[in-house]
Amino acid sequence: MFEWFKRILNLKSKAVCSPLHPYSPTTQEDPRVMESIKRTRASIKQQEISMNMRALKSHAAECNDTWTCTKDPCFILEPDKIVSEARATQEEISRYNKQRKKNKQRLNNMKKAPVRKS
C-alpha cells in the first residue's frame, strides 16, 4: 500500500491550456537585439543636437530636407524694395496720441479691483 501511495505522489502532470487554466510559455529576449536597439537609440540621440541646429537655420523654399541640408547660405536674405514712403500728418499723430491716452486710462481703470463688502 505504501508503494502505491508513493507512485501517486511521483506522477507528473502536464500543463493543460484552457480558459480556466491559461498557460503561456515564457520566452527570453535575445540580448543582441536589445543591444542593437540601445546602440540605435544612442546614435540618434548623439546626432539630435546637430540635426536640430541644421533645422533651425533659414532654408530656401526649394530646400527639400531641412534636417540634412549642409548648404552654408541655404537662404539668402534680400532686402525689400521700398516703393513709396508715406508720412503721417501732425493731425493723425495727435489723434493717435489722444486715443492712446484714452486706452491707457481704460486699462488702468480695469486693473483696479472693486472693493467687496463682506
Buried (B, 14 or more C-beta within 10 A) or exposed (E): EEEEEEEEEEEEEEEEEEEEEEEEEEEEEEEEEEEEEEEEEEEEEEEEEEEEEBEEBEBEEEBEEBEEBEEEEBBEEEEEEEEEEEEEEEEEEEEEEEEEEEEEEEEEEEEEEEEEEE
